[in-house]
């Protein structure tokens, strides 16, 4: 019975795994097939990969869009994760009568849907004459309340005695944060980087509103422009290629930081 139960369990997990990776296999095989073969449901490798790559780079601004997405994501991830960690550290480690109220205000903002903020944000950037610039996409994301909350929860278990002894030894708050707190929160930072990068890389609605010319588009906007035509005009081969190369940075980031991700999600400080 134990052997049969193990066989059944592993068989079930194998089926679920195959179902999970089927869309990825379809994408990889699809970018080597023609549009008609993809529509026809061909699930094998073809010989149109070079043609699809050529059509994508010749007929779209994929290089410019890739650079825009990398630029926006790198700046946003670097600054927002650092600001989130600093804000959480200040709220958690400093004694103040109003810090709980400030933290609660931050949490309340998480309940406001983006649809409510979109028009005021658009009017603000229009008055500042910053629309159709990558800055209009970067600036609203530099302070991330979910990241502040994430670091705040992890810092609850941080050994306060370590910080207090460092202060007694004459260490500045900057030194304590960068050389004592950050090294012990490597897993938390890795998880925050993965979450922030994935969110920013795939952001669609606000860039669609704020970026108005082709040279400023990010990859999700470019993909939408290719897949948003009338069905009989869509060339699915280049679309498949674009989806795959758009997924690569997220895949690389996750593979690089995956050993820290799980521990960062459940709490990195022992």
C-alpha positions as CSV (number, residue, x, y, z in Angstrom):
1,X,0.0,0.0,0.0
2,X,2.9,2.4,0.8
3,X,4.5,1.7,-2.6
4,X,1.2,2.2,-4.4
5,X,0.5,5.5,-2.6
6,X,4.0,6.8,-3.5
7,X,3.5,5.8,-7.1
8,X,0.1,7.5,-7.2
9,X,1.5,10.6,-5.5
10,X,4.5,10.9,-7.8
11,X,2.3,10.2,-10.8
12,X,0.0,13.0,-9.8
13,X,2.9,15.4,-9.3
14,X,4.4,14.4,-12.7
15,X,1.1,15.2,-14.4
16,X,0.8,18.5,-12.7
17,X,4.4,19.4,-13.6
18,X,3.8,18.5,-17.3
19,X,0.6,20.6,-17.3
20,X,2.5,23.5,-15.7
21,X,5.4,23.5,-18.3
22,X,3.2,22.9,-21.3
23,X,2.6,26.6,-22.1
24,X,6.4,27.2,-21.9
25,X,7.1,24.3,-24.2
26,X,4.4,25.7,-26.6
27,X,6.1,29.1,-26.5
28,X,9.6,27.7,-27.2
29,X,8.3,25.5,-30.1
30,X,6.0,28.2,-31.4
31,X,8.8,30.7,-32.0
32,X,10.3,28.2,-34.5
33,X,7.1,27.9,-36.5
34,X,5.2,30.1,-38.9
35,X,2.0,31.9,-37.9
36,X,-0.2,29.4,-39.8
37,X,1.5,26.4,-38.1
38,X,1.0,28.0,-34.7
39,X,-2.7,28.7,-35.4
40,X,-3.0,25.1,-36.6
41,X,-1.8,23.9,-33.3
42,X,1.6,22.5,-34.3
43,X,3.5,21.4,-31.1
44,X,6.8,20.5,-32.7
45,X,9.9,22.5,-33.6
46,X,9.9,24.0,-37.0
47,X,12.4,25.8,-39.3
48,X,11.1,29.4,-39.1
49,X,13.1,30.6,-36.1
50,X,15.5,32.8,-38.1
51,X,12.7,34.3,-40.1
52,X,10.7,35.1,-37.0
53,X,13.7,36.7,-35.3
54,X,14.4,38.8,-38.5
55,X,10.8,40.0,-38.8
56,X,10.7,40.9,-35.1
57,X,13.9,43.1,-35.2
58,X,13.1,44.6,-38.6
59,X,9.4,45.5,-38.1
60,X,9.4,46.5,-34.4
61,X,11.4,48.7,-32.0
62,X,12.3,45.7,-29.8
63,X,15.8,46.9,-29.0
64,X,14.6,50.3,-27.8
65,X,11.7,48.8,-25.8
66,X,14.1,46.3,-24.2
67,X,16.4,49.1,-23.2
68,X,13.5,51.1,-21.8
69,X,12.3,48.1,-19.7
70,X,15.8,47.4,-18.4
71,X,16.3,51.1,-17.5
72,X,13.0,51.4,-15.7
73,X,13.3,48.1,-13.9
74,X,16.9,48.5,-12.7
75,X,16.4,52.0,-11.3
76,X,13.0,51.1,-9.7
77,X,14.3,47.9,-8.1
78,X,17.4,49.5,-6.7
79,X,15.8,52.6,-5.3
80,X,12.5,51.1,-4.1
81,X,14.1,48.2,-2.3
82,X,16.6,50.5,-0.6
83,X,13.9,53.0,0.4
84,X,11.6,50.2,1.6
85,X,14.3,48.7,3.7
86,X,15.3,52.1,5.2
87,X,11.7,53.0,5.9
88,X,11.0,49.7,7.6
89,X,14.2,49.9,9.6
90,X,13.3,53.4,10.8
91,X,9.7,52.4,11.7
92,X,10.8,49.2,13.4
93,X,13.9,50.3,15.3
94,X,13.2,53.9,16.4
95,X,11.0,54.6,19.3
96,X,8.3,57.2,18.5
97,X,4.7,57.9,19.6
98,X,3.6,58.5,16.0
99,X,5.4,55.7,14.2
100,X,2.5,53.2,14.5
101,X,0.1,55.8,13.1
102,X,2.5,56.4,10.2
103,X,2.8,52.7,9.5
104,X,-1.0,52.3,9.6
105,X,-1.3,55.1,7.1
106,X,1.1,53.3,4.8
107,X,-1.0,50.1,5.1
108,X,-4.2,51.9,4.3
109,X,-2.8,53.1,1.0
110,X,-2.4,49.5,-0.1
111,X,-6.2,49.2,-0.2
112,X,-6.7,52.1,-2.7
113,X,-7.2,50.6,-6.2
114,X,-5.0,52.0,-9.0
115,X,-8.1,53.0,-11.0
116,X,-8.8,55.7,-8.4
117,X,-5.2,57.0,-8.6
118,X,-4.7,56.9,-12.3
119,X,-6.5,60.1,-13.4
120,X,-5.0,62.3,-10.6
121,X,-1.6,60.9,-11.3
122,X,-2.0,61.6,-15.0
123,X,-3.0,65.2,-14.3
124,X,-0.1,65.7,-12.0
125,X,2.5,64.5,-14.5
126,X,0.7,66.5,-17.2
127,X,1.1,69.7,-15.2
128,X,4.7,68.8,-14.5
129,X,5.2,68.2,-18.2
130,X,6.7,64.8,-17.6
131,X,4.3,62.7,-19.6
132,X,5.9,60.5,-22.3
133,X,9.1,60.2,-20.3
134,X,10.5,57.2,-18.5
135,X,10.6,59.3,-15.4
136,X,6.8,59.3,-15.3
137,X,6.9,55.5,-15.0
138,X,9.8,55.4,-12.5
139,X,8.8,58.1,-10.0
140,X,5.5,56.6,-8.8
141,X,7.1,53.3,-8.0
142,X,10.1,54.4,-6.0
143,X,8.2,54.1,-2.7
144,X,6.6,50.7,-2.5
145,X,4.3,50.1,0.5
146,X,4.3,46.3,0.0
147,X,8.1,46.3,0.2
148,X,8.0,48.4,3.3
149,X,5.6,46.0,4.9
150,X,7.7,43.0,3.8
151,X,10.9,44.4,5.4
152,X,9.0,45.5,8.5
153,X,7.8,42.0,9.1
154,X,11.3,40.5,8.7
155,X,12.8,43.2,11.0
156,X,10.5,42.2,13.8
157,X,12.8,39.2,14.4
158,X,16.0,41.2,14.1
159,X,18.2,41.0,17.2
160,X,17.9,44.6,18.6
161,X,20.8,43.9,21.0
162,X,23.2,43.8,18.0
163,X,22.1,47.3,17.0
164,X,22.3,48.7,20.5
165,X,25.7,47.3,21.1
166,X,26.9,48.7,17.8
167,X,25.6,52.1,18.9
168,X,27.4,51.9,22.2
169,X,30.6,51.1,20.2
170,X,30.2,54.4,18.4
171,X,28.8,53.1,15.1
172,X,26.7,55.5,13.1
173,X,23.2,54.6,11.9
174,X,24.4,54.5,8.3
175,X,27.2,52.1,9.2
176,X,24.7,49.9,11.2
177,X,22.2,49.8,8.4
178,X,24.7,49.0,5.5
179,X,27.2,46.8,7.3
180,X,25.2,45.1,10.0
181,X,21.5,45.0,9.0
182,X,21.8,44.4,5.2
183,X,24.3,41.5,5.5
184,X,21.9,39.7,7.8
185,X,18.9,40.4,5.5
186,X,20.4,39.0,2.3
187,X,17.5,36.6,1.8
188,X,14.9,39.3,2.4
189,X,16.6,41.6,-0.1
190,X,16.7,38.8,-2.6
191,X,13.0,38.1,-2.2
192,X,12.2,41.8,-2.4
193,X,14.3,42.2,-5.6
194,X,12.5,39.3,-7.3
195,X,9.0,40.5,-6.3
196,X,9.8,44.1,-7.3
197,X,11.5,43.3,-10.6
198,X,8.7,40.9,-11.7
199,X,6.1,43.6,-10.9
200,X,7.8,46.4,-12.6
201,X,8.9,44.4,-15.6
202,X,5.3,43.3,-16.3
203,X,3.6,46.6,-15.5
204,X,1.3,47.6,-18.3
205,X,-1.6,50.0,-17.5
206,X,0.3,53.1,-16.2
207,X,3.0,52.9,-18.9
208,X,0.2,52.6,-21.5
209,X,-1.3,55.9,-20.2
210,X,2.0,57.8,-19.6
211,X,4.1,56.7,-22.6
212,X,2.7,58.0,-25.9
213,X,5.4,57.5,-28.5
214,X,6.9,54.3,-29.9
215,X,10.5,55.1,-28.8
216,X,9.4,55.3,-25.2
217,X,7.4,52.0,-25.1
218,X,8.4,49.2,-22.7
219,X,8.2,45.5,-23.7
220,X,4.6,44.9,-22.4
221,X,3.4,47.8,-24.6
222,X,5.3,46.5,-27.6
223,X,3.9,43.0,-27.1
224,X,0.4,44.5,-26.7
225,X,0.8,46.4,-30.0
226,X,1.8,43.2,-31.8
227,X,-0.9,41.0,-30.4
228,X,-3.6,43.7,-30.4
229,X,-4.1,43.8,-34.2
230,X,-7.0,42.2,-36.0
231,X,-6.6,38.4,-35.8
232,X,-5.8,37.9,-39.5
233,X,-2.9,40.4,-39.4
234,X,-1.1,39.0,-36.4
235,X,2.2,37.3,-37.1
236,X,2.3,34.9,-34.2
237,X,5.9,33.7,-34.8
238,X,7.6,37.1,-33.9
239,X,5.1,37.4,-31.0
240,X,6.3,34.1,-29.6
241,X,9.9,35.2,-29.9
242,X,9.1,38.4,-28.1
243,X,7.3,36.7,-25.3
244,X,10.3,34.3,-24.8
245,X,13.0,37.0,-24.8
246,X,10.8,39.2,-22.5
247,X,10.7,36.3,-20.0
248,X,14.4,35.8,-19.9
249,X,15.4,38.6,-17.5
250,X,12.8,37.5,-14.9
251,X,14.0,33.9,-15.3
252,X,17.6,34.9,-14.9
253,X,16.9,37.0,-11.8
254,X,14.9,34.2,-10.2
255,X,17.5,31.5,-11.0
256,X,20.2,33.7,-9.6
257,X,18.5,34.5,-6.3
258,X,16.3,31.4,-5.8
259,X,18.4,29.9,-3.0
260,X,17.6,33.0,-0.9
261,X,14.0,33.4,-2.1
262,X,12.3,30.8,0.1
263,X,14.1,31.8,3.3
264,X,13.4,35.5,2.5
265,X,9.7,34.9,2.2
266,X,9.4,33.0,5.5
267,X,11.8,35.3,7.4
268,X,15.5,35.6,6.9
269,X,16.8,36.5,10.4
270,X,17.6,33.7,12.8
